[in-house]
């Protein structure tokens, strides 16, 4: 008997990964209930699928639809949670997200996409390619794809594509035949303790694919990923590298683009494919697409299917997501919350904005990350023309001296007039709109809820234009 059968209750069911697990279980006929701390679009979208979901964690409410056979929790849920305490009291098994995800992937050809950044986009691109090839893969992704509006699906095909999270070690639990590593940089060190430990985990992740059919596709341009790949190869793993440098197995060559997207070719195994046209902009997305292209070929797709599938990819929620245009000012939202991600997004914005300017609002996530990268955050934000820095979003965390929005703002290498530290959330939209002109781009960046201010920005732009 499998663990995830009968009635499964998910604590934190509105989260990106947990809602995806819920969707797959519901499609497989499992009774699903769950709770979350707040209302969300992901939470309510599970209702028409048959899930019993509600806001706030409550023992009595959890038991209303019958005693669950198993409780699934993420690492963010403490043992003091009332529903976890209720499970312990009633003898209900409690399993973590990694165990649950590994179980629903078991029996499929597991394709796991890992990396410090780029996971969501790369996972989504590969999923769209496999779908275009008629393979109908199952998938669990950290954000909703524009094509389907969903972050998860239980497919009829043999493949299961997963955004493999390294933040809590989940990616080491997944049964993986094909792996992608987009990059390896210091992050989530609150869990791993040191960058060396994180690197070793990525080595193990790649080595886990080392059997007769397994392989890994790794970005050779990234120093951390390249070092991890070399160690994994020495341990017997089959690794295919990709990047813009000529010494990679698959080489990306960027071409001029006449649109807001990106155009490039891929040279692999002595043959050049393309030009490939992506709707999404930036070299970083061309690299993500190359990882998806090579993986798809290795899984049996034709080059034409891969190229056509990538051309059909239209993006994911909160990844350079266009939110609207008013009075010649375009508004975008992006999940970027690491200096490398911010730099990549802002370079991509430069290819879109033309002669206009890029105005950014950024809110850092977690004190430890802010303390570790305060200078790098400032340098990355300096690629914009006007920057509003909010206070760090770190609920329940102990402050770290110097890990603040004001310190980060002081590290942005722009003039004093072009950098604003604004601790008041409600004041940020007006500050951006007051400084925007026709032809500019406004971007909200961060891992929290900062994208929620986009409607207000558009409303203020509309009022200003009257």
ZAMARGU-4260 file (C-alpha; in steps of 0.2 Angstrom, whole numbers, plus 5000, padded with zeros to 4 digits):
<rodrens>
0) 5000/5000/5000 | 5007/5017/4995 | 5009/5031/5008 | 4999/5044/4998 | 4982/5035/4997
5) 4965/5036/5004 | 4963/5053/5012 | 4979/5065/5011 | 4979/5081/5021 | 4992/5095/5015
10) 4997/5108/5027 | 5002/5124/5017 | 4992/5118/5002 | 4992/5135/4994 | 5011/5134/4991
15) 5019/5132/4974 | 5025/5115/4977 | 5012/5109/4989 | 4997/5114/4977 | 5006/5105/4963
20) 5007/5089/4973 | 4988/5091/4977 | 4984/5093/4959 | 4992/5077/4954 | 4985/5067/4969
25) 4967/5074/4964 | 4970/5068/4946 | 4974/5051/4953 | 4958/5049/4963 | 4965/5053/4980
30) 4954/5062/4992 | 4964/5078/4996 | 4961/5091/5010 | 4972/5105/5016 | 4975/5122/5024
35) 4985/5137/5022 | 4989/5153/5032 | 4980/5165/5019 | 4969/5165/5004 | 4977/5164/4987
40) 4973/5160/4969 | 4982/5143/4971 | 4971/5139/4986 | 4955/5143/4978 | 4959/5135/4961
45) 4960/5118/4970 | 4941/5119/4975 | 4934/5115/4958 | 4946/5100/4957 | 4937/5092/4972
50) 4949/5097/4986 | 4943/5102/5003 | 4953/5118/5007 | 4952/5132/5020 | 4962/5146/5028
55) 4970/5145/5045 | 4977/5129/5053 | 4964/5121/5064 | 4962/5103/5071 | 4943/5103/5071
60) 4942/5109/5054 | 4955/5096/5048 | 4945/5082/5055 | 4928/5088/5047 | 4930/5078/5031
65) 4936/5063/5040 | 4952/5058/5049 | 4966/5059/5036 | 4977/5044/5032 | 4992/5054/5030
70) 4998/5072/5033 | 5010/5081/5021 | 5020/5096/5027 | 5034/5107/5020 | 5050/5112/5029
75) 5042/5128/5033 | 5028/5120/5044 | 5034/5119/5062 | 5030/5104/5074 | 5020/5116/5084
80) 5008/5119/5070 | 4990/5114/5077 | 4987/5102/5063 | 5004/5093/5065 | 5000/5092/5084
85) 4983/5084/5080 | 4991/5072/5068 | 5003/5066/5081 | 4989/5065/5094 | 4978/5054/5082
90) 4992/5043/5076 | 4991/5050/5058 | 5008/5048/5049 | 5017/5064/5045 | 5028/5065/5029
95) 5038/5079/5022 | 5036/5087/5004 | 5051/5078/4998 | 5044/5061/5002 | 5027/5065/4995
100) 5035/5071/4978 | 5046/5056/4977 | 5032/5045/4978 | 5021/5053/4965 | 5036/5053/4953
105) 5041/5035/4957 | 5037/5023/4942 | 5040/5037/4929 | 5055/5043/4919 | 5060/5056/4931
110) 5067/5073/4924 | 5073/5084/4938 | 5078/5102/4935 | 5089/5110/4948 | 5099/5126/4950
115) 5101/5142/4960 | 5090/5151/4947 | 5081/5147/4931 | 5073/5131/4937 | 5055/5137/4934
120) 5057/5143/4917 | 5068/5128/4911 | 5056/5116/4919 | 5041/5125/4910 | 5051/5125/4893
125) 5055/5107/4894 | 5037/5103/4898 | 5030/5113/4884 | 5042/5104/4872 | 5037/5087/4878
130) 5019/5091/4876 | 5022/5098/4859 | 5030/5081/4855 | 5014/5072/4860 | 5022/5064/4876
135) 5009/5071/4888 | 5021/5072/4903 | 5016/5074/4921 | 5024/5089/4929 | 5025/5099/4945
140) 5033/5117/4943 | 5035/5131/4955 | 5024/5143/4945 | 5010/5142/4933 | 5014/5140/4914
145) 5005/5153/4903 | 5000/5139/4891 | 4990/5129/4903 | 4987/5141/4918 | 4993/5127/4929
150) 5008/5122/4939 | 5005/5103/4939 | 4997/5090/4929 | 4996/5071/4929 | 4999/5065/4912
155) 4997/5049/4902 | 5015/5048/4896 | 5030/5040/4904 | 5039/5056/4909 | 5037/5066/4925
160) 5046/5083/4924 | 5049/5091/4941 | 5056/5108/4947 | 5069/5100/4959 | 5071/5111/4975
165) 5088/5112/4983 | 5083/5124/4997 | 5078/5109/5009 | 5087/5095/5000 | 5071/5089/4991
170) 5081/5086/4975 | 5091/5072/4982 | 5075/5062/4986 | 5068/5062/4968 | 5070/5047/4957
175) 5079/5055/4943 | 5084/5048/4926 | 5088/5065/4917 | 5094/5080/4927 | 5097/5098/4922
180) 5108/5110/4933 | 5106/5128/4927 | 5119/5135/4939 | 5126/5133/4957 | 5129/5148/4968
185) 5128/5152/4986 | 5110/5152/4992 | 5099/5143/5005 | 5115/5142/5016 | 5103/5144/5031
190) 5099/5125/5027 | 5116/5119/5020 | 5128/5128/5032 | 5141/5131/5019 | 5143/5133/5000
195) 5154/5117/5000 | 5140/5107/5007 | 5128/5114/4994 | 5141/5110/4980 | 5142/5092/4987
200) 5123/5090/4986 | 5123/5095/4968 | 5137/5082/4965 | 5126/5069/4973 | 5111/5075/4963
205) 5120/5072/4946 | 5128/5056/4952 | 5111/5049/4956 | 5108/5048/4937 | 5123/5038/4934
210) 5115/5022/4927 | 5114/5014/4910 | 5101/5027/4904 | 5104/5042/4915 | 5112/5058/4911
215) 5113/5076/4916 | 5113/5093/4906 | 5124/5106/4915 | 5128/5124/4911 | 5146/5124/4908
220) 5147/5143/4907 | 5143/5144/4926 | 5158/5141/4937 | 5149/5133/4951 | 5140/5121/4940
225) 5155/5117/4929 | 5165/5112/4945 | 5151/5101/4951 | 5150/5093/4934 | 5168/5089/4934
230) 5167/5080/4951 | 5152/5070/4945 | 5160/5065/4929 | 5174/5058/4940 | 5162/5048/4949
235) 5154/5040/4933 | 5140/5052/4929 | 5136/5056/4911 | 5136/5075/4909 | 5132/5086/4894
240) 5137/5104/4895 | 5129/5119/4887 | 5133/5137/4886 | 5139/5151/4875 | 5158/5146/4877
245) 5164/5135/4863 | 5171/5122/4874 | 5153/5116/4879 | 5145/5101/4871 | 5130/5112/4866
250) 5135/5130/4861 | 5122/5144/4861 | 5125/5158/4848 | 5114/5174/4851 | 5107/5182/4835
255) 5100/5200/4833 | 5081/5200/4837 | 5068/5211/4829 | 5056/5208/4843 | 5056/5209/4862
260) 5061/5191/4863 | 5077/5182/4859 | 5084/5173/4844 | 5098/5161/4844 | 5106/5145/4837
265) 5112/5129/4845 | 5126/5119/4839 | 5126/5101/4846 | 5134/5085/4840 | 5141/5094/4825
270) 5125/5101/4819 | 5118/5118/4821 | 5099/5120/4824 | 5089/5136/4822 | 5087/5150/4822
275) 5076/5147/4837 | 5064/5161/4842 | 5059/5164/4860 | 5045/5175/4865 | 5054/5178/4882
280) 5070/5190/4881 | 5088/5188/4887 | 5103/5177/4885 | 5098/5168/4901 | 5082/5162/4894
285) 5092/5156/4878 | 5103/5146/4890 | 5087/5139/4899 | 5080/5135/4882 | 5096/5126/4877
290) 5095/5115/4892 | 5077/5110/4888 | 5082/5107/4869 | 5097/5096/4873 | 5087/5086/4886
295) 5072/5084/4875 | 5083/5077/4861 | 5091/5065/4873 | 5074/5059/4878 | 5069/5055/4860
300) 5061/5071/4854 | 5066/5077/4836 | 5076/5093/4834 | 5061/5100/4825 | 5049/5096/4839
305) 5061/5104/4851 | 5063/5120/4841 | 5044/5121/4838 | 5040/5118/4856 | 5052/5132/4862
310) 5044/5144/4849 | 5027/5140/4857 | 5033/5144/4875 | 5025/5160/4881 | 5032/5161/4899
315) 5027/5158/4916 | 5019/5168/4931 | 5031/5180/4938 | 5045/5177/4926 | 5046/5193/4916
320) 5028/5193/4916 | 5019/5208/4907 | 5006/5215/4918 | 5000/5229/4907 | 5004/5246/4898
325) 4997/5263/4901 | 5002/5280/4894 | 5017/5271/4885 | 5023/5264/4901 | 5025/5245/4902
330) 5024/5236/4919 | 5032/5219/4922 | 5034/5208/4937 | 5048/5195/4940 | 5052/5183/4955
335) 5071/5188/4954 | 5077/5188/4972 | 5096/5184/4970 | 5109/5196/4963 | 5112/5185/4948
340) 5094/5184/4944 | 5091/5202/4945 | 5106/5206/4934 | 5100/5194/4921 | 5082/5201/4921
345) 5088/5219/4920 | 5100/5215/4906 | 5085/5207/4897 | 5074/5223/4901 | 5087/5233/4892
350) 5084/5223/4876 | 5065/5227/4878 | 5065/5245/4883 | 5074/5252/4868 | 5077/5271/4871
355) 5067/5271/4887 | 5072/5269/4905 | 5070/5254/4917 | 5062/5258/4934 | 5063/5245/4948
360) 5055/5241/4964 | 5064/5227/4974 | 5061/5219/4990 | 5074/5207/4997 | 5068/5190/5005
365) 5076/5184/5021 | 5089/5192/5032 | 5103/5179/5029 | 5102/5182/5010 | 5102/5201/5012
370) 5117/5200/5024 | 5127/5188/5012 | 5123/5198/4996 | 5120/5216/5001 | 5134/5223/4990
375) 5130/5212/4976 | 5111/5216/4977 | 5116/5235/4975 | 5127/5232/4960 | 5114/5222/4951
380) 5101/5235/4954 | 5113/5248/4947 | 5109/5241/4930 | 5092/5250/4931 | 5090/5269/4929
385) 5079/5272/4944 | 5077/5260/4960 | 5066/5259/4974 | 5072/5248/4988 | 5059/5241/5001
390) 5063/5234/5018 | 5068/5216/5019 | 5053/5204/5020 | 5058/5191/5033 | 5043/5188/5044
395) 5047/5179/5061 | 5066/5180/5058 | 5079/5187/5069 | 5086/5203/5061 | 5105/5203/5056
400) 5115/5220/5058 | 5117/5228/5042 | 5105/5217/5033 | 5092/5230/5029 | 5084/5239/5014
405) 5093/5255/5018 | 5110/5248/5018 | 5106/5239/5002 | 5100/5255/4994 | 5116/5264/4999
410) 5125/5250/4989 | 5116/5255/4973 | 5129/5264/4961 | 5117/5277/4955 | 5115/5295/4959
415) 5106/5300/4975 | 5091/5306/4965 | 5089/5289/4956 | 5089/5278/4972 | 5075/5278/4985
420) 5074/5268/5001 | 5055/5267/5004 | 5050/5257/5020 | 5031/5260/5017 | 5024/5248/5004
425) 5009/5259/5000 | 5021/5273/4995 | 5031/5263/4982 | 5018/5263/4967 | 5016/5282/4968
430) 5035/5284/4969 | 5038/5274/4953 | 5024/5282/4943 | 5030/5300/4948 | 5046/5296/4940
435) 5040/5286/4924 | 5039/5293/4907 | 5032/5286/4891 | 5043/5273/4884 | 5049/5267/4901
440) 5048/5250/4909 | 5042/5248/4927 | 5047/5231/4935 | 5043/5224/4952 | 5056/5211/4958
445) 5056/5200/4973 | 5051/5183/4980 | 5037/5189/4991 | 5021/5198/4986 | 5028/5213/4978
450) 5020/5209/4961 | 5003/5213/4970 | 5007/5231/4968 | 5006/5230/4949 | 4987/5234/4947
455) 4990/5249/4958 | 5004/5255/4948 | 4994/5253/4932 | 4979/5262/4940 | 4990/5277/4945
460) 4997/5278/4928 | 4980/5279/4921 | 4974/5292/4933 | 4990/5302/4929 | 4986/5301/4911
465) 4969/5309/4913
</rodrens>
